[in-house]
């Protein structure tokens, strides 16, 4: 294990410990709000898995989050209302729907050789199309008003409050640690090789489109899971959950935390949401302007994310201190 991996593992365990202790002194609304932020963090992890490990930016990840959310809502409200198994069916339907969309789009785009900025544009168009479907298919999706009345998650018993919070924490960190462990081996090395030079990876005998498609679909499944769980906590789904703004915000969360680290996406989400709360208390309309300015600042001054910038400053300060002592 490298020193960088040890550092990120320590940060992961420290965040996990803090989140585990929070319900002991946090209010009910505070616990519910943090739970929702952690589900958005899971969404950010899904993007970081693809963007951070392949270097290919997807601007359409809100499509998968929204597919999971709408899948859960449609199953529990329209198809199986009141059934004891509706939550499990909703999870399967929502996550499966997100996975099918990722598989269908990813197959034609990735095997079609679309990369770089063209991939970003195609996925951006995907979000716009998905949002129009969510608004236009009002008999199923509720149109602009969305769907209200999604029941709480039920797995034998109704899972609400602190139990739901701890379930979200367990799911989030279980997925982060599983991905971290899985990407430390050959799969991670292949993805790094594809990011550096896909053609060279192909000459070594790797089916690079298949590797990219597998990661893209897994990323979509995780985003769908985040969306499906999210609506069971809020009780409603709306077109905003499949909109371009959400696709933009999740890119910001990953960029702030530093792409490629997985846990950085969690930290970035929490940092940006805290900033959003502070800015919104001053002016609710100022947030979209602020996020644009903040994103530009991140690109120009902190391209590797705030944690990486802090680590560089710490290393530099430590070197200066050791040099002065010598």
HUJOVEN-V907852 format. One record per residue. PHI is phi as a letter, one per 30 degrees, with the letter a starting at -180 (NA if undefined). PSI is psi in whole degrees, 0 to 359 (NA if undefined). Layout:
PHI:PSI ; PHI:PSI
This chain:
NA:127 ; d:168 ; d:323 ; d:318 ; d:321 ; d:320 ; d:312 ; d:326 ; d:320 ; d:317 ; d:320 ; d:312 ; d:325 ; d:316 ; d:319 ; d:317 ; d:318 ; d:318 ; d:324 ; d:328 ; d:342 ; e:315 ; e:340 ; d:332 ; b:357 ; d:154 ; d:169 ; d:316 ; d:325 ; d:319 ; d:317 ; d:318 ; d:318 ; d:325 ; e:315 ; d:321 ; d:321 ; d:328 ; d:324 ; d:326 ; d:321 ; d:320 ; e:317 ; d:323 ; d:322 ; d:320 ; d:320 ; d:328 ; e:316 ; d:304 ; d:315 ; d:331 ; c:343 ; c:343 ; i:6 ; c:122 ; d:125 ; c:122 ; c:14 ; b:23 ; d:341 ; d:336 ; e:317 ; d:321 ; d:313 ; d:325 ; d:318 ; d:319 ; d:311 ; d:325 ; d:314 ; d:315 ; d:315 ; d:319 ; d:314 ; d:340 ; c:316 ; c:313 ; d:322 ; b:57 ; d:131 ; i:352 ; d:144 ; d:334 ; c:9 ; d:326 ; d:315 ; d:318 ; d:322 ; d:319 ; d:313 ; d:318 ; d:315 ; d:312 ; d:319 ; d:319 ; d:315 ; d:319 ; d:320 ; d:318 ; d:316 ; d:320 ; d:315 ; d:310 ; d:315 ; d:322 ; d:309 ; d:325 ; d:311 ; d:313 ; d:344 ; d:358 ; i:15 ; d:123 ; b:173 ; i:222 ; d:328 ; d:322 ; d:317 ; e:317 ; d:318 ; d:316 ; d:330 ; d:316 ; d:326 ; e:317 ; d:318 ; d:319 ; d:315 ; d:321 ; d:320 ; d:324 ; d:318 ; d:326 ; d:318 ; d:330 ; d:61 ; d:332 ; d:336 ; c:315 ; c:348 ; i:1 ; i:217 ; d:328 ; d:341 ; i:199 ; b:129 ; c:141 ; j:23 ; d:123 ; d:158 ; d:157 ; d:131 ; b:116 ; b:73 ; i:307 ; b:156 ; d:128 ; c:108 ; b:178 ; h:224 ; d:330 ; d:316 ; d:321 ; e:311 ; d:329 ; d:317 ; d:317 ; e:315 ; d:317 ; d:314 ; e:306 ; d:333 ; d:316 ; d:317 ; e:312 ; d:323 ; d:317 ; d:318 ; e:316 ; d:319 ; d:329 ; d:0 ; d:345 ; c:213 ; d:323 ; e:317 ; d:321 ; d:321 ; d:317 ; d:322 ; d:320 ; d:321 ; d:320 ; d:319 ; d:312 ; a:100 ; d:323 ; d:321 ; d:321 ; d:323 ; d:322 ; d:338 ; d:359 ; j:6 ; d:138 ; d:85 ; d:320 ; e:323 ; d:319 ; d:316 ; d:319 ; d:318 ; d:316 ; d:321 ; d:317 ; d:316 ; d:319 ; d:316 ; d:322 ; d:317 ; d:319 ; d:319 ; d:321 ; d:318 ; d:317 ; d:319 ; d:317 ; d:324 ; d:315 ; d:337 ; d:339 ; d:321 ; d:331 ; i:3 ; a:162 ; b:143 ; b:162 ; e:339 ; d:335 ; d:359 ; b:24 ; c:167 ; d:326 ; d:318 ; d:321 ; d:325 ; d:317 ; d:320 ; d:328 ; d:320 ; d:316 ; d:316 ; d:319 ; d:320 ; d:319 ; d:344 ; j:109 ; d:146 ; j:349 ; c:346 ; i:298 ; d:336 ; d:327 ; d:324 ; d:312 ; d:318 ; d:319 ; d:316 ; d:322 ; d:312 ; d:321 ; d:325 ; d:318 ; d:320 ; d:319 ; d:319 ; d:316 ; d:320 ; d:330 ; d:333 ; d:315 ; a:116 ; d:327 ; d:348 ; d:346 ; d:313 ; e:322 ; d:321 ; d:318 ; d:326 ; d:314 ; d:322 ; d:321 ; d:318 ; d:319 ; d:321 ; d:318 ; d:317 ; d:323 ; c:330 ; b:63 ; d:338 ; c:4 ; j:161 ; d:317 ; e:319 ; d:321 ; d:319 ; d:321 ; d:320 ; d:318 ; d:320 ; d:315 ; d:318 ; d:316 ; d:321 ; d:321 ; d:319 ; d:320 ; d:317 ; d:323 ; d:322 ; d:323 ; d:327 ; d:NA
